[in-house]
Amino acid sequence: MRKSNREWVSRIKDTGFIPEADRVDRAGEEPMCDYVRTAKDQLLAALDDEPANVVTVAAEALYNMGEKEAAKRAFLSILEDPNPFARCHALNAIDCVNEESSEIVEGLPW
């Protein structure tokens, strides 16, 4: 049921889980549905950011938006990061999205 709900929320781009105060802070006067639909470009750009945490969070969001290949490439890049906490964060995100492809399994740091 959780998987079906996640797929449904993603497919209809449901903004109902974003608290009202956050909506105003994030989108300003722009309708929230437009804000959510224009976020993909910004998330894709964030994959080139320097902090590994930013890349990991952007990759997880993009994965859930259907941009799985871009997200997997980003995850794999973080799995090569020398910082063990960055790798751990990426591993947690990979676990959250249930990504089990051979590319990810082969890219695991052990």
DAHU-V601368 format. One record per residue. N is the residue number from 1. RES is the residue in one small letter. SS is DSSP state (~ for helix, > for strand, _ for the rest). NEAR is the number of other ideal C-beta (glycine too) atoms within 10 Angstrom. Layout:
n->N res->RES ss->SS near->NEAR
n->N res->RES ss->SS near->NEAR
This chain:
n->1 res->m ss->_ near->5
n->2 res->r ss->~ near->6
n->3 res->k ss->~ near->8
n->4 res->s ss->~ near->8
n->5 res->n ss->~ near->10
n->6 res->r ss->~ near->13
n->7 res->e ss->~ near->11
n->8 res->w ss->~ near->10
n->9 res->v ss->~ near->14
n->10 res->s ss->~ near->12
n->11 res->r ss->~ near->9
n->12 res->i ss->~ near->10
n->13 res->k ss->_ near->12
n->14 res->d ss->_ near->13
n->15 res->t ss->_ near->16
n->16 res->g ss->_ near->7
n->17 res->f ss->_ near->7
n->18 res->i ss->_ near->15
n->19 res->p ss->_ near->8
n->20 res->e ss->~ near->8
n->21 res->a ss->~ near->8
n->22 res->d ss->~ near->11
n->23 res->r ss->~ near->16
n->24 res->v ss->~ near->11
n->25 res->d ss->~ near->10
n->26 res->r ss->~ near->14
n->27 res->a ss->~ near->18
n->28 res->g ss->_ near->8
n->29 res->e ss->_ near->5
n->30 res->e ss->_ near->12
n->31 res->p ss->_ near->11
n->32 res->m ss->~ near->17
n->33 res->c ss->~ near->13
n->34 res->d ss->~ near->10
n->35 res->y ss->~ near->15
n->36 res->v ss->~ near->18
n->37 res->r ss->~ near->12
n->38 res->t ss->~ near->11
n->39 res->a ss->~ near->18
n->40 res->k ss->~ near->15
n->41 res->d ss->~ near->8
n->42 res->q ss->~ near->10
n->43 res->l ss->~ near->19
n->44 res->l ss->~ near->17
n->45 res->a ss->~ near->10
n->46 res->a ss->~ near->18
n->47 res->l ss->_ near->18
n->48 res->d ss->_ near->10
n->49 res->d ss->_ near->13
n->50 res->e ss->_ near->6
n->51 res->p ss->_ near->10
n->52 res->a ss->~ near->19
n->53 res->n ss->~ near->15
n->54 res->v ss->~ near->13
n->55 res->v ss->~ near->24
n->56 res->t ss->~ near->26
n->57 res->v ss->~ near->16
n->58 res->a ss->~ near->24
n->59 res->a ss->~ near->30
n->60 res->e ss->~ near->22
n->61 res->a ss->~ near->18
n->62 res->l ss->~ near->23
n->63 res->y ss->~ near->22
n->64 res->n ss->~ near->16
n->65 res->m ss->_ near->18
n->66 res->g ss->_ near->12
n->67 res->e ss->_ near->18
n->68 res->k ss->~ near->15
n->69 res->e ss->~ near->12
n->70 res->a ss->~ near->18
n->71 res->a ss->~ near->27
n->72 res->k ss->~ near->20
n->73 res->r ss->~ near->12
n->74 res->a ss->~ near->27
n->75 res->f ss->~ near->24
n->76 res->l ss->~ near->17
n->77 res->s ss->~ near->16
n->78 res->i ss->~ near->22
n->79 res->l ss->~ near->16
n->80 res->e ss->_ near->11
n->81 res->d ss->_ near->16
n->82 res->p ss->_ near->7
n->83 res->n ss->_ near->11
n->84 res->p ss->~ near->9
n->85 res->f ss->~ near->10
n->86 res->a ss->~ near->18
n->87 res->r ss->~ near->18
n->88 res->c ss->~ near->13
n->89 res->h ss->~ near->19
n->90 res->a ss->~ near->27
n->91 res->l ss->~ near->17
n->92 res->n ss->~ near->11
n->93 res->a ss->~ near->23
n->94 res->i ss->~ near->26
n->95 res->d ss->~ near->10
n->96 res->c ss->~ near->11
n->97 res->v ss->_ near->19
n->98 res->n ss->_ near->9
n->99 res->e ss->_ near->18
n->100 res->e ss->_ near->9
n->101 res->s ss->_ near->13
n->102 res->s ss->~ near->7
n->103 res->e ss->~ near->12
n->104 res->i ss->~ near->17
n->105 res->v ss->~ near->10
n->106 res->e ss->~ near->8
n->107 res->g ss->~ near->17
n->108 res->l ss->_ near->11
n->109 res->p ss->_ near->11
n->110 res->w ss->_ near->2
